[in-house]
Amino acid sequence: MRHLYPPLGPNRSGMLDVGDGQQVYWEECGAPDGKPVVFLHGGPGAGCSPDHRRLFDPERYRIVLFDQRNCGRSLPHAGDPATDLSANTTWALVDDVERLREHLAIDAWQVFGGSWGSALALAYAETHPDRVTELVLRGIFTLRLSEIDWFYEGGAANVLPDLWERYLAPVPVEERQRGRLVRAFERLLADPDPAVHGPAAVAWASWEAASITLLPRPDLVARYADPTYALAFARIENHYFTHDGWFTPDQLIRDAGRLAGIPTVIVQGRYDLCTPAVTAWDLHRALPSAEFRMIDDAGHAFDEPGILDALIETTDRFAGDVR
């Protein structure tokens, strides 16, 4: 069994002005002359954590992480209800990834993305395939309507009815209809009254945190219940979902053929309730050259044992002999 690499700090970091009044936090860790990799976090709106640095051998990788627009250490922060999210779109983030690559003078890099990060990785790689050396994708999410309906409109309630009740708690009874819940949360999260948007944000974020692991992780749920973190997380996710991710239907899977020349590994937990395995399977069928790893005893989170083992085995293998 593989484990996370030891904790490490950044060699350098900064704020990249990407236009639209946005400042994106970035950092570099590991070997300055190592194999470049960019880590794309989930959510959207979750931000990076120190453990994300530890998925890569620091002696062989030049590890680049950044907090996507309006979350983590990037500014302005969506935890402020007054922050305008209109400049935060999938294609703006794709441009941000490319700006960061150019800023760091990297010719091409490995792209690693999990959950929402897998969608952003696919969008970036399908737009800039010549800049991607390998793709590592985990917990596949492509923002299809069926995926949103399953997790945010009621499908997963059949498996987690007790947690679903907590998710619904801030929603008025008359708005608790399948197909209307994402819009109901949109209204609640936009309310300027903290007594309205606060409970809605915590309910949204806590539902996700409680659902992403095979077994309960109270420590993880507690992190997502922080009011400022929860508001940024919930606002950004809801903003993306109400706009269908700015994708045409099935776009990321339909265009997967553009990635045929890129070594790709797909890692998926069989019991992933957040991003069910059917999406990963559909991506694999559209990209049969990809290596597909179904982890039989795992849910969604990157640090579940079987998923973590598969991810680090993959990053170690792709590191090659760079030292």
Secondary structure, 3 states (H helix, E strand, C coil): CCCCCCCCCCCEEEEEEEECCEEEEEEEEECCCCEEEEEECCCCCCCCCHHHHHHCCCCCEEEEEECCCCCCCCECCCCCCCCCCCCCCHHHHHHHHHHHHHHCCCCCEEEEEECHHHHHHHHHHHHCHHHEEEEEEECCCCCCHHHHHHHHCCHHHHCCHHHHHHHHCCCCHHHCCCCCHHHHHHHHHHCCCHHHHHHHHHHHHHHHHHHCCCCCCHHHHHHHCCHHHHHHHHHHHHHHHHCHHHCCCCHHHHCHHHHCCCCEEEEEECCCCCCCHHHHHHHHHHCCCCEEEEECCCCCCCCCHHHHHHHHHHHHHHHCCCC
